[in-house]
Amino acid sequence: MNVVYNNDTDSQERSEQTMKARISAQAKMVLGVLSEKRCHLTADEILESLDGIGTATVYRALDHLTEMGLIRRLSVGKKSAVYEYIRTNHMHFVCERCGNIFDIEADFTGMAAEAAKHFGLSKSTVHKDLTERLEKINPALYQQVRQLLDRNKAERHIRGGMATRRKYKGT
């Protein structure tokens, strides 16, 4: 399992960029496909959803929308890059067996538990992937993940206290 973390730009910042830049009718159509389908699509898959737009036009629109920060381009080991409409800050988990990409929301409390549940793996397997294997695959990404895991570890006593409080208050 590979982990890809992407920092999202602030939505207000994106809307300011959008207002300043012009978007062609074709780029709006491409953006519409990505925002409607809400999944990871290749340029060819986007092209299949559109009538009357050429391949080069779709690629230009994808480049322009990526530069504007409205969509994200992911290169995750597939033959072709995939694109997604940016909705929230989240991580991407890529299954090495099937190649599917899964979005995991960026509330990193319980990150290993959430990923383990999603993939049907043990928490220890996911934790080992994040703390040992990732460092060999992508050292820069490992540093980002390591910071998040360290922060979660430092804050776990607070979460435990809050859980105990909820338990005894009945909320």
C-alpha positions as CSV (number, residue, x, y, z in Angstrom):
1,M,0.0,0.0,0.0
2,N,1.4,3.4,-0.9
3,V,0.3,6.6,0.7
4,V,0.2,9.9,-1.1
5,Y,-0.5,13.1,1.0
6,N,-1.5,16.3,-0.7
7,N,-1.9,19.6,1.0
8,D,-4.9,21.4,-0.2
9,T,-5.0,25.1,-0.9
10,D,-7.5,27.1,1.1
11,S,-10.9,27.3,-0.6
12,Q,-11.0,31.1,-0.4
13,E,-7.6,31.3,-2.0
14,R,-8.8,29.0,-4.8
15,S,-11.9,31.1,-5.4
16,E,-9.8,34.3,-5.6
17,Q,-7.6,32.6,-8.2
18,T,-10.6,31.5,-10.1
19,M,-12.1,35.0,-10.2
20,K,-8.8,36.4,-11.5
21,A,-8.3,33.8,-14.3
22,R,-10.4,33.1,-17.3
23,I,-11.7,29.7,-17.8
24,S,-12.6,28.6,-21.3
25,A,-15.9,26.9,-22.1
26,Q,-14.1,23.6,-22.7
27,A,-12.2,23.9,-19.4
28,K,-15.5,24.4,-17.6
29,M,-16.8,21.2,-19.2
30,V,-13.8,19.3,-18.1
31,L,-14.2,20.8,-14.6
32,G,-17.8,19.8,-14.7
33,V,-17.0,16.2,-15.4
34,L,-14.5,16.0,-12.5
35,S,-16.8,17.8,-10.0
36,E,-19.8,15.7,-11.0
37,K,-18.1,12.3,-10.9
38,R,-16.1,13.0,-7.8
39,C,-13.5,10.3,-8.5
40,H,-10.0,10.0,-10.0
41,L,-10.2,10.0,-13.8
42,T,-7.6,9.8,-16.5
43,A,-7.6,12.3,-19.4
44,D,-9.0,9.5,-21.6
45,E,-11.9,8.8,-19.2
46,I,-12.7,12.6,-19.1
47,L,-12.5,12.7,-22.9
48,E,-15.0,9.8,-23.1
49,S,-17.5,11.9,-21.1
50,L,-17.3,14.9,-23.4
51,D,-18.6,15.3,-26.9
52,G,-17.0,17.6,-29.5
53,I,-13.8,18.3,-27.6
54,G,-10.4,17.1,-28.9
55,T,-7.7,15.3,-27.0
56,A,-5.3,18.2,-27.1
57,T,-8.0,20.6,-25.8
58,V,-8.7,18.3,-22.8
59,Y,-5.0,18.2,-21.9
60,R,-4.7,22.0,-22.2
61,A,-7.8,22.4,-20.0
62,L,-6.4,19.9,-17.4
63,D,-3.1,21.8,-17.3
64,H,-4.8,25.1,-16.9
65,L,-7.2,23.9,-14.2
66,T,-4.3,22.3,-12.4
67,E,-2.3,25.5,-12.5
68,M,-5.3,27.4,-11.1
69,G,-5.5,25.0,-8.2
70,L,-9.1,23.8,-9.1
71,I,-8.0,20.2,-9.8
72,R,-5.1,18.0,-8.8
73,R,-3.0,15.8,-11.0
74,L,-1.9,12.5,-9.3
75,S,0.9,10.3,-10.7
76,V,0.5,7.2,-8.6
77,G,2.2,4.5,-10.6
78,K,-0.6,3.9,-13.2
79,K,0.2,4.2,-16.8
80,S,-1.6,7.5,-17.0
81,A,-1.9,10.3,-14.4
82,V,-5.3,10.7,-12.9
83,Y,-7.1,14.0,-12.0
84,E,-9.5,14.9,-9.3
85,Y,-11.6,17.9,-8.4
86,I,-10.2,19.4,-5.2
87,R,-12.9,19.2,-2.5
88,T,-11.2,18.7,0.8
89,N,-7.8,18.1,2.2
90,H,-7.2,14.4,2.2
91,M,-4.7,11.6,1.7
92,H,-4.7,9.1,-1.1
93,F,-4.1,5.4,-0.4
94,V,-3.1,3.4,-3.5
95,C,-3.7,-0.3,-3.4
96,E,-0.7,-2.0,-4.9
97,R,-2.7,-5.1,-5.7
98,C,-5.5,-3.5,-7.7
99,G,-4.2,0.0,-8.4
100,N,-7.3,1.7,-7.0
101,I,-7.0,5.0,-5.3
102,F,-8.9,5.7,-2.2
103,D,-9.5,9.1,-0.5
104,I,-9.0,9.2,3.2
105,E,-10.2,12.5,4.9
106,A,-7.4,14.5,6.5
107,D,-8.5,14.3,10.1
108,F,-5.4,12.4,11.1
109,T,-6.6,11.3,14.5
110,G,-6.9,7.5,14.2
111,M,-5.3,7.6,10.7
112,A,-3.9,4.1,10.9
113,A,-7.1,2.7,12.3
114,E,-9.2,4.3,9.6
115,A,-6.9,3.1,6.8
116,A,-6.8,-0.4,8.3
117,K,-10.6,-0.5,8.5
118,H,-11.0,0.8,4.9
119,F,-8.5,-1.8,3.5
120,G,-9.4,-4.7,5.8
121,L,-5.9,-4.8,7.2
122,S,-4.5,-4.7,10.7
123,K,-3.6,-1.4,12.2
124,S,0.0,-2.7,12.8
125,T,0.3,-3.4,9.0
126,V,-0.8,0.1,8.1
127,H,1.5,1.6,10.8
128,K,4.4,-0.4,9.6
129,D,3.7,0.8,6.0
130,L,3.6,4.4,7.2
131,T,6.6,4.3,9.6
132,E,9.0,1.9,7.8
133,R,8.2,1.1,4.2
134,L,7.2,4.6,3.2
135,E,10.6,6.0,4.2
136,K,12.3,3.8,1.6
137,I,9.7,4.6,-1.1
138,N,9.3,8.3,-0.7
139,P,11.5,10.0,1.9
140,A,9.9,13.5,1.5
141,L,6.4,12.1,2.0
142,Y,7.6,10.1,4.9
143,Q,8.8,13.3,6.7
144,Q,5.3,14.8,6.3
145,V,3.6,11.6,7.6
146,R,6.1,11.3,10.4
147,Q,5.3,14.8,11.6
148,L,1.5,13.9,11.6
149,L,2.1,10.7,13.5
150,D,4.3,12.4,16.0
151,R,1.7,15.1,16.6
152,N,-1.0,12.4,17.0
153,K,1.2,10.6,19.5
154,A,1.8,13.8,21.5
155,E,-2.0,14.5,21.6
156,R,-3.3,11.0,22.3
157,H,-3.6,11.7,26.0
158,I,-6.0,14.6,25.3
159,R,-8.1,12.4,23.0
160,G,-8.2,9.7,25.7
161,G,-9.3,12.2,28.3
162,M,-12.0,13.5,26.0
163,A,-13.3,10.0,25.3
164,T,-13.4,9.2,29.0
165,R,-15.3,12.4,29.6
166,R,-17.9,11.6,26.9
167,K,-18.2,8.1,28.3
168,Y,-19.1,9.2,31.8
169,K,-21.2,12.2,30.8
170,G,-23.2,10.1,28.4
171,T,-22.7,12.2,25.3
